Amino acid sequence: MDASRRQSGIQQLLAAEQEAQQIVNAARAAKSARLRQAKEEAEREIAEYRKQMEAEFERKVAESSGDSGANVKRLEQETAAKIEQLSQQAASISPEVIQMLLRHVTTVKN
């Protein structure tokens, strides 16, 4: 009887070991599946975030492109005004400059 009890105990141990191995394998499979699921979720979130950032970038590019026409027009107006101002200043001092140049050219120093 002692041998059959040992045999029965060994069989129980082997069965418990197989059951434990199945539990460990199931846990590994569940962990692997959860990691795959988490990776897929992260990739979806990354794709959504990238899509939002690209849309924001495109919107800003469109806004700045629209403004560039206005900026060019504003700069042209400022440039024209500055040219007009410089032309008026030059016209106002032109007779004085001409007189000074004539005085220096016609004056002979010994």
N, CA, C and O atoms as a GROMACS GRO file, in nm:
protein
  440
    1MET      N    1   0.080  -0.119   0.000
    1MET     CA    2   0.000   0.000   0.000
    1MET      C    3   0.084   0.125   0.000
    1MET      O    4   0.050   0.227  -0.059
    2ASP      N    5   0.190   0.114   0.064
    2ASP     CA    6   0.278   0.229   0.074
    2ASP      C    7   0.326   0.271  -0.066
    2ASP      O    8   0.336   0.391  -0.093
    3ALA      N    9   0.354   0.177  -0.152
    3ALA     CA   10   0.401   0.208  -0.287
    3ALA      C   11   0.290   0.273  -0.368
    3ALA      O   12   0.314   0.365  -0.445
    4SER      N   13   0.167   0.224  -0.350
    4SER     CA   14   0.056   0.282  -0.426
    4SER      C   15   0.025   0.423  -0.377
    4SER      O   16  -0.014   0.509  -0.455
    5ARG      N   17   0.043   0.447  -0.247
    5ARG     CA   18   0.024   0.582  -0.195
    5ARG      C   19   0.130   0.676  -0.251
    5ARG      O   20   0.102   0.790  -0.285
    6ARG      N   21   0.252   0.627  -0.258
    6ARG     CA   22   0.359   0.709  -0.315
    6ARG      C   23   0.329   0.739  -0.462
    6ARG      O   24   0.343   0.852  -0.509
    7GLN      N   25   0.286   0.633  -0.532
    7GLN     CA   26   0.254   0.650  -0.673
    7GLN      C   27   0.140   0.752  -0.688
    7GLN      O   28   0.145   0.836  -0.777
    8SER      N   29   0.040   0.744  -0.604
    8SER     CA   30  -0.072   0.836  -0.607
    8SER      C   31  -0.026   0.978  -0.574
    8SER      O   32  -0.069   1.073  -0.638
    9GLY      N   33   0.062   0.992  -0.475
    9GLY     CA   34   0.115   1.124  -0.436
    9GLY      C   35   0.197   1.184  -0.549
    9GLY      O   36   0.189   1.304  -0.575
   10ILE      N   37   0.276   1.100  -0.616
   10ILE     CA   38   0.357   1.147  -0.730
   10ILE      C   39   0.264   1.192  -0.842
   10ILE      O   40   0.288   1.295  -0.906
   11GLN      N   41   0.159   1.115  -0.868
   11GLN     CA   42   0.064   1.150  -0.972
   11GLN      C   43  -0.004   1.283  -0.940
   11GLN      O   44  -0.027   1.365  -1.028
   12GLN      N   45  -0.037   1.304  -0.813
   12GLN     CA   46  -0.099   1.431  -0.772
   12GLN      C   47  -0.002   1.546  -0.790
   12GLN      O   48  -0.041   1.654  -0.835
   13LEU      N   49   0.125   1.522  -0.754
   13LEU     CA   50   0.226   1.627  -0.772
   13LEU      C   51   0.244   1.660  -0.921
   13LEU      O   52   0.252   1.777  -0.958
   14LEU      N   53   0.249   1.558  -1.004
   14LEU     CA   54   0.263   1.581  -1.148
   14LEU      C   55   0.142   1.657  -1.203
   14LEU      O   56   0.157   1.747  -1.285
   15ALA      N   57   0.023   1.620  -1.158
   15ALA     CA   58  -0.099   1.688  -1.202
   15ALA      C   59  -0.098   1.833  -1.156
   15ALA      O   60  -0.135   1.923  -1.231
   16ALA      N   61  -0.056   1.856  -1.031
   16ALA     CA   62  -0.049   1.993  -0.979
   16ALA      C   63   0.054   2.074  -1.056
   16ALA      O   64   0.034   2.192  -1.083
   17GLU      N   65   0.166   2.010  -1.091
   17GLU     CA   66   0.270   2.080  -1.167
   17GLU      C   67   0.219   2.116  -1.305
   17GLU      O   68   0.245   2.226  -1.354
   18GLN      N   69   0.146   2.024  -1.370
   18GLN     CA   70   0.091   2.052  -1.502
   18GLN      C   71  -0.013   2.165  -1.493
   18GLN      O   72  -0.019   2.253  -1.579
   19GLU      N   73  -0.094   2.161  -1.390
   19GLU     CA   74  -0.194   2.266  -1.372
   19GLU      C   75  -0.127   2.402  -1.349
   19GLU      O   76  -0.170   2.503  -1.404
   20ALA      N   77  -0.022   2.403  -1.268
   20ALA     CA   78   0.052   2.527  -1.244
   20ALA      C   79   0.116   2.578  -1.372
   20ALA      O   80   0.116   2.698  -1.399
   21GLN      N   81   0.170   2.486  -1.452
   21GLN     CA   82   0.230   2.525  -1.580
   21GLN      C   83   0.124   2.584  -1.673
   21GLN      O   84   0.151   2.682  -1.743
   22GLN      N   85   0.004   2.526  -1.674
   22GLN     CA   86  -0.104   2.580  -1.756
   22GLN      C   87  -0.144   2.720  -1.708
   22GLN      O   88  -0.172   2.808  -1.790
   23ILE      N   89  -0.148   2.740  -1.577
   23ILE     CA   90  -0.182   2.871  -1.522
   23ILE      C   91  -0.076   2.974  -1.562
   23ILE      O   92  -0.109   3.086  -1.601
   24VAL      N   93   0.052   2.934  -1.551
   24VAL     CA   94   0.162   3.025  -1.588
   24VAL      C   95   0.154   3.057  -1.737
   24VAL      O   96   0.169   3.173  -1.776
   25ASN      N   97   0.130   2.956  -1.821
   25ASN     CA   98   0.120   2.979  -1.966
   25ASN      C   99   0.001   3.071  -1.998
   25ASN      O  100   0.013   3.158  -2.085
   26ALA      N  101  -0.110   3.052  -1.930
   26ALA     CA  102  -0.227   3.138  -1.953
   26ALA      C  103  -0.196   3.282  -1.911
   26ALA      O  104  -0.237   3.376  -1.978
   27ALA      N  105  -0.126   3.297  -1.800
   27ALA     CA  106  -0.090   3.432  -1.754
   27ALA      C  107   0.005   3.499  -1.854
   27ALA      O  108  -0.008   3.618  -1.883
   28ARG      N  109   0.101   3.421  -1.905
   28ARG     CA  110   0.194   3.477  -2.006
   28ARG      C  111   0.119   3.518  -2.132
   28ARG      O  112   0.145   3.624  -2.189
   29ALA      N  113   0.026   3.435  -2.175
   29ALA     CA  114  -0.053   3.467  -2.294
   29ALA      C  115  -0.138   3.591  -2.271
   29ALA      O  116  -0.149   3.677  -2.358
   30ALA      N  117  -0.197   3.602  -2.152
   30ALA     CA  118  -0.279   3.720  -2.120
   30ALA      C  119  -0.192   3.845  -2.116
   30ALA      O  120  -0.232   3.952  -2.163
   31LYS      N  121  -0.073   3.831  -2.058
   31LYS     CA  122   0.018   3.947  -2.052
   31LYS      C  123   0.060   3.988  -2.192
   31LYS      O  124   0.063   4.107  -2.224
   32SER      N  125   0.093   3.891  -2.275
   32SER     CA  126   0.133   3.920  -2.412
   32SER      C  127   0.020   3.988  -2.489
   32SER      O  128   0.042   4.083  -2.564
   33ALA      N  129  -0.103   3.938  -2.470
   33ALA     CA  130  -0.218   3.998  -2.538
   33ALA      C  131  -0.240   4.140  -2.490
   33ALA      O  132  -0.270   4.229  -2.570
   34ARG      N  133  -0.226   4.163  -2.361
   34ARG     CA  134  -0.245   4.298  -2.306
   34ARG      C  135  -0.138   4.394  -2.358
   34ARG      O  136  -0.166   4.510  -2.388
   35LEU      N  137  -0.014   4.343  -2.369
   35LEU     CA  138   0.093   4.428  -2.423
   35LEU      C  139   0.065   4.464  -2.569
   35LEU      O  140   0.086   4.578  -2.611
   36ARG      N  141   0.018   4.365  -2.647
   36ARG     CA  142  -0.018   4.394  -2.787
   36ARG      C  143  -0.130   4.497  -2.794
   36ARG      O  144  -0.126   4.589  -2.876
   37GLN      N  145  -0.229   4.481  -2.708
   37GLN     CA  146  -0.342   4.574  -2.705
   37GLN      C  147  -0.296   4.714  -2.665
   37GLN      O  148  -0.338   4.813  -2.725
   38ALA      N  149  -0.209   4.722  -2.565
   38ALA     CA  150  -0.157   4.852  -2.522
   38ALA      C  151  -0.076   4.918  -2.633
   38ALA      O  152  -0.084   5.039  -2.653
   39LYS      N  153   0.002   4.838  -2.705
   39LYS     CA  154   0.082   4.891  -2.815
   39LYS      C  155  -0.008   4.945  -2.926
   39LYS      O  156   0.017   5.053  -2.980
   40GLU      N  157  -0.113   4.872  -2.958
   40GLU     CA  158  -0.207   4.917  -3.061
   40GLU      C  159  -0.278   5.046  -3.019
   40GLU      O  160  -0.296   5.137  -3.100
   41GLU      N  161  -0.318   5.052  -2.892
   41GLU     CA  162  -0.383   5.174  -2.842
   41GLU      C  163  -0.288   5.293  -2.848
   41GLU      O  164  -0.326   5.403  -2.886
   42ALA      N  165  -0.162   5.268  -2.809
   42ALA     CA  166  -0.064   5.376  -2.813
   42ALA      C  167  -0.041   5.423  -2.956
   42ALA      O  168  -0.029   5.543  -2.981
   43GLU      N  169  -0.034   5.330  -3.049
   43GLU     CA  170  -0.014   5.368  -3.190
   43GLU      C  171  -0.133   5.448  -3.242
   43GLU      O  172  -0.115   5.544  -3.318
   44ARG      N  173  -0.255   5.409  -3.201
   44ARG     CA  174  -0.373   5.487  -3.242
   44ARG      C  175  -0.369   5.627  -3.184
   44ARG      O  176  -0.399   5.724  -3.253
   45GLU      N  177  -0.332   5.638  -3.055
   45GLU     CA  178  -0.324   5.770  -2.992
   45GLU      C  179  -0.216   5.855  -3.059
   45GLU      O  180  -0.236   5.975  -3.079
   46ILE      N  181  -0.104   5.794  -3.092
   46ILE     CA  182   0.004   5.867  -3.159
   46ILE      C  183  -0.044   5.916  -3.295
   46ILE      O  184  -0.019   6.030  -3.332
   47ALA      N  185  -0.112   5.829  -3.369
   47ALA     CA  186  -0.162   5.868  -3.501
   47ALA      C  187  -0.262   5.983  -3.489
   47ALA      O  188  -0.260   6.076  -3.570
   48GLU      N  189  -0.349   5.977  -3.390
   48GLU     CA  190  -0.448   6.084  -3.369
   48GLU      C  191  -0.378   6.216  -3.332
   48GLU      O  192  -0.413   6.322  -3.384
   49TYR      N  193  -0.280   6.207  -3.243
   49TYR     CA  194  -0.206   6.327  -3.202
   49TYR      C  195  -0.130   6.386  -3.320
   49TYR      O  196  -0.129   6.508  -3.340
   50ARG      N  197  -0.067   6.299  -3.400
   50ARG     CA  198   0.006   6.347  -3.518
   50ARG      C  199  -0.091   6.416  -3.614
   50ARG      O  200  -0.058   6.520  -3.672
   51LYS      N  201  -0.210   6.357  -3.631
   51LYS     CA  202  -0.309   6.416  -3.720
   51LYS      C  203  -0.351   6.554  -3.670
   51LYS      O  204  -0.363   6.648  -3.750
   52GLN      N  205  -0.372   6.568  -3.539
   52GLN     CA  206  -0.409   6.697  -3.482
   52GLN      C  207  -0.298   6.800  -3.500
   52GLN      O  208  -0.323   6.914  -3.537
   53MET      N  209  -0.174   6.758  -3.475
   53MET     CA  210  -0.061   6.851  -3.488
   53MET      C  211  -0.041   6.894  -3.633
   53MET      O  212  -0.012   7.010  -3.660
   54GLU      N  213  -0.057   6.801  -3.726
   54GLU     CA  214  -0.044   6.836  -3.867
   54GLU      C  215  -0.154   6.932  -3.910
   54GLU      O  216  -0.130   7.025  -3.987
   55ALA      N  217  -0.276   6.910  -3.860
   55ALA     CA  218  -0.387   7.001  -3.892
   55ALA      C  219  -0.359   7.140  -3.836
   55ALA      O  220  -0.382   7.241  -3.903
   56GLU      N  221  -0.308   7.145  -3.712
   56GLU     CA  222  -0.273   7.274  -3.650
   56GLU      C  223  -0.163   7.344  -3.730
   56GLU      O  224  -0.169   7.465  -3.752
   57PHE      N  225  -0.063   7.267  -3.772
   57PHE     CA  226   0.046   7.323  -3.852
   57PHE      C  227  -0.006   7.378  -3.984
   57PHE      O  228   0.028   7.489  -4.025
   58GLU      N  229  -0.090   7.300  -4.051
   58GLU     CA  230  -0.146   7.345  -4.179
   58GLU      C  231  -0.228   7.472  -4.160
   58GLU      O  232  -0.224   7.562  -4.243
   59ARG      N  233  -0.304   7.479  -4.050
   59ARG     CA  234  -0.384   7.599  -4.023
   59ARG      C  235  -0.295   7.720  -4.004
   59ARG      O  236  -0.322   7.828  -4.056
   60LYS      N  237  -0.186   7.701  -3.927
   60LYS     CA  238  -0.095   7.813  -3.904
   60LYS      C  239  -0.025   7.855  -4.032
   60LYS      O  240  -0.005   7.974  -4.056
   61VAL      N  241   0.013   7.758  -4.115
   61VAL     CA  242   0.076   7.791  -4.243
   61VAL      C  243  -0.022   7.869  -4.330
   61VAL      O  244   0.016   7.966  -4.395
   62ALA      N  245  -0.147   7.825  -4.330
   62ALA     CA  246  -0.248   7.895  -4.410
   62ALA      C  247  -0.268   8.037  -4.359
   62ALA      O  248  -0.282   8.131  -4.437
   63GLU      N  249  -0.271   8.053  -4.226
   63GLU     CA  250  -0.288   8.187  -4.169
   63GLU      C  251  -0.170   8.277  -4.203
   63GLU      O  252  -0.189   8.392  -4.242
   64SER      N  253  -0.050   8.224  -4.189
   64SER     CA  254   0.067   8.308  -4.215
   64SER      C  255   0.080   8.337  -4.364
   64SER      O  256   0.129   8.444  -4.402
   65SER      N  257   0.038   8.244  -4.448
   65SER     CA  258   0.042   8.269  -4.593
   65SER      C  259  -0.057   8.378  -4.629
   65SER      O  260  -0.028   8.464  -4.712
   66GLY      N  261  -0.173   8.374  -4.569
   66GLY     CA  262  -0.272   8.479  -4.594
   66GLY      C  263  -0.222   8.614  -4.546
   66GLY      O  264  -0.247   8.716  -4.610
   67ASP      N  265  -0.151   8.614  -4.435
   67ASP     CA  266  -0.097   8.738  -4.381
   67ASP      C  267   0.019   8.789  -4.464
   67ASP      O  268   0.044   8.910  -4.466
   68SER      N  269   0.090   8.701  -4.533
   68SER     CA  270   0.208   8.746  -4.605
   68SER      C  271   0.168   8.843  -4.716
   68SER      O  272   0.242   8.938  -4.743
   69GLY      N  273   0.053   8.823  -4.779
   69GLY     CA  274   0.005   8.919  -4.879
   69GLY      C  275  -0.022   9.054  -4.816
   69GLY      O  276   0.012   9.158  -4.874
   70ALA      N  277  -0.081   9.053  -4.699
   70ALA     CA  278  -0.108   9.178  -4.628
   70ALA      C  279   0.024   9.241  -4.582
   70ALA      O  280   0.039   9.363  -4.587
   71ASN      N  281   0.118   9.158  -4.538
   71ASN     CA  282   0.248   9.210  -4.495
   71ASN      C  283   0.322   9.272  -4.611
   71ASN      O  284   0.384   9.378  -4.596
   72VAL      N  285   0.318   9.210  -4.726
   72VAL     CA  286   0.386   9.265  -4.844
   72VAL      C  287   0.324   9.399  -4.880
   72VAL      O  288   0.395   9.495  -4.910
   73LYS      N  289   0.191   9.406  -4.878
   73LYS     CA  290   0.124   9.532  -4.912
   73LYS      C  291   0.161   9.641  -4.811
   73LYS      O  292   0.187   9.755  -4.848
   74ARG      N  293   0.162   9.604  -4.682
   74ARG     CA  294   0.198   9.701  -4.578
   74ARG      C  295   0.342   9.749  -4.597
   74ARG      O  296   0.370   9.869  -4.586
   75LEU      N  297   0.432   9.657  -4.624
   75LEU     CA  298   0.573   9.695  -4.644
   75LEU      C  299   0.589   9.784  -4.767
   75LEU      O  300   0.669   9.878  -4.766
   76GLU      N  301   0.516   9.754  -4.872
   76GLU     CA  302   0.522   9.840  -4.992
   76GLU      C  303   0.474   9.981  -4.961
   76GLU      O  304   0.533  10.078  -5.007
   77GLN      N  305   0.367   9.992  -4.882
   77GLN     CA  306   0.316  10.123  -4.845
   77GLN      C  307   0.417  10.198  -4.758
   77GLN      O  308   0.442  10.317  -4.778
   78GLU      N  309   0.475  10.128  -4.661
   78GLU     CA  310   0.575  10.192  -4.575
   78GLU      C  311   0.696  10.236  -4.656
   78GLU      O  312   0.750  10.345  -4.633
   79THR      N  313   0.738  10.153  -4.750
   79THR     CA  314   0.853  10.188  -4.835
   79THR      C  315   0.822  10.309  -4.921
   79THR      O  316   0.905  10.399  -4.934
   80ALA      N  317   0.704  10.311  -4.979
   80ALA     CA  318   0.665  10.427  -5.063
   80ALA      C  319   0.661  10.554  -4.979
   80ALA      O  320   0.704  10.660  -5.024
   81ALA      N  321   0.608  10.544  -4.857
   81ALA     CA  322   0.602  10.661  -4.770
   81ALA      C  323   0.742  10.708  -4.734
   81ALA      O  324   0.768  10.828  -4.733
   82LYS      N  325   0.832  10.616  -4.704
   82LYS     CA  326   0.970  10.653  -4.668
   82LYS      C  327   1.041  10.717  -4.788
   82LYS      O  328   1.115  10.814  -4.772
   83ILE      N  329   1.019  10.661  -4.906
   83ILE     CA  330   1.080  10.719  -5.027
   83ILE      C  331   1.028  10.860  -5.050
   83ILE      O  332   1.106  10.950  -5.084
   84GLU      N  333   0.899  10.880  -5.032
   84GLU     CA  334   0.841  11.013  -5.048
   84GLU      C  335   0.900  11.111  -4.947
   84GLU      O  336   0.932  11.225  -4.981
   85GLN      N  337   0.914  11.066  -4.823
   85GLN     CA  338   0.971  11.151  -4.718
   85GLN      C  339   1.115  11.189  -4.752
   85GLN      O  340   1.153  11.306  -4.739
   86LEU      N  341   1.194  11.092  -4.795
   86LEU     CA  342   1.334  11.121  -4.830
   86LEU      C  343   1.342  11.213  -4.952
   86LEU      O  344   1.428  11.300  -4.958
   87SER      N  345   1.253  11.194  -5.048
   87SER     CA  346   1.251  11.282  -5.166
   87SER      C  347   1.219  11.425  -5.127
   87SER      O  348   1.280  11.518  -5.179
   88GLN      N  349   1.123  11.443  -5.034
   88GLN     CA  350   1.088  11.578  -4.988
   88GLN      C  351   1.206  11.641  -4.913
   88GLN      O  352   1.235  11.760  -4.931
   89GLN      N  353   1.274  11.563  -4.829
   89GLN     CA  354   1.390  11.617  -4.757
   89GLN      C  355   1.500  11.657  -4.855
   89GLN      O  356   1.563  11.762  -4.841
   90ALA      N  357   1.522  11.570  -4.954
   90ALA     CA  358   1.626  11.602  -5.053
   90ALA      C  359   1.588  11.727  -5.131
   90ALA      O  360   1.674  11.811  -5.159
   91ALA      N  361   1.462  11.741  -5.167
   91ALA     CA  362   1.418  11.858  -5.243
   91ALA      C  363   1.432  11.985  -5.159
   91ALA      O  364   1.463  12.092  -5.212
   92SER      N  365   1.408  11.974  -5.028
   92SER     CA  366   1.414  12.093  -4.946
   92SER      C  367   1.558  12.141  -4.924
   92SER      O  368   1.581  12.261  -4.912
   93ILE      N  369   1.654  12.052  -4.919
   93ILE     CA  370   1.793  12.096  -4.896
   93ILE      C  371   1.875  12.101  -5.024
   93ILE      O  372   1.993  12.139  -5.021
   94SER      N  373   1.815  12.064  -5.136
   94SER     CA  374   1.888  12.062  -5.263
   94SER      C  375   1.945  12.200  -5.301
   94SER      O  376   2.061  12.206  -5.342
   95PRO      N  377   1.871  12.309  -5.290
   95PRO     CA  378   1.930  12.440  -5.326
   95PRO      C  379   2.050  12.476  -5.238
   95PRO      O  380   2.148  12.532  -5.287
   96GLU      N  381   2.043  12.445  -5.111
   96GLU     CA  382   2.154  12.475  -5.021
   96GLU      C  383   2.277  12.394  -5.060
   96GLU      O  384   2.388  12.446  -5.059
   97VAL      N  385   2.258  12.269  -5.094
   97VAL     CA  386   2.370  12.183  -5.132
   97VAL      C  387   2.432  12.234  -5.262
   97VAL      O  388   2.554  12.237  -5.277
   98ILE      N  389   2.348  12.274  -5.356
   98ILE     CA  390   2.399  12.327  -5.484
   98ILE      C  391   2.480  12.454  -5.460
   98ILE      O  392   2.588  12.470  -5.518
   99GLN      N  393   2.431  12.543  -5.376
   99GLN     CA  394   2.504  12.667  -5.345
   99GLN      C  395   2.638  12.637  -5.278
   99GLN      O  396   2.739  12.699  -5.310
  100MET      N  397   2.638  12.540  -5.185
  100MET     CA  398   2.761  12.506  -5.116
  100MET      C  399   2.863  12.447  -5.214
  100MET      O  400   2.981  12.480  -5.207
  101LEU      N  401   2.818  12.361  -5.304
  101LEU     CA  402   2.908  12.300  -5.402
  101LEU      C  403   2.964  12.407  -5.498
  101LEU      O  404   3.083  12.407  -5.529
  102LEU      N  405   2.877  12.496  -5.543
  102LEU     CA  406   2.924  12.602  -5.633
  102LEU      C  407   3.025  12.693  -5.563
  102LEU      O  408   3.123  12.735  -5.624
  103ARG      N  409   3.000  12.723  -5.438
  103ARG     CA  410   3.092  12.808  -5.362
  103ARG      C  411   3.229  12.741  -5.351
  103ARG      O  412   3.331  12.808  -5.369
  104HIS      N  413   3.233  12.615  -5.323
  104HIS     CA  414   3.360  12.545  -5.308
  104HIS      C  415   3.431  12.524  -5.442
  104HIS      O  416   3.553  12.526  -5.449
  105VAL      N  417   3.354  12.504  -5.545
  105VAL     CA  418   3.416  12.482  -5.676
  105VAL      C  419   3.468  12.614  -5.733
  105VAL      O  420   3.574  12.616  -5.797
  106THR      N  421   3.398  12.723  -5.712
  106THR     CA  422   3.439  12.850  -5.771
  106THR      C  423   3.538  12.927  -5.686
  106THR      O  424   3.596  13.024  -5.734
  107THR      N  425   3.559  12.889  -5.564
  107THR     CA  426   3.652  12.957  -5.478
  107THR      C  427   3.791  12.896  -5.498
  107THR      O  428   3.810  12.775  -5.486
  108VAL      N  429   3.888  12.982  -5.529
  108VAL     CA  430   4.025  12.936  -5.549
  108VAL      C  431   4.107  12.983  -5.433
  108VAL      O  432   4.106  13.100  -5.395
  109LYS      N  433   4.179  12.888  -5.376
  109LYS     CA  434   4.267  12.923  -5.265
  109LYS      C  435   4.409  12.923  -5.315
  109LYS      O  436   4.452  12.834  -5.389
  110ASN      N  437   4.482  13.024  -5.273
  110ASN     CA  438   4.624  13.035  -5.314
  110ASN      C  439   4.713  12.961  -5.224
  110ASN      O  440   4.834  12.960  -5.244
   0.00000   0.00000   0.00000
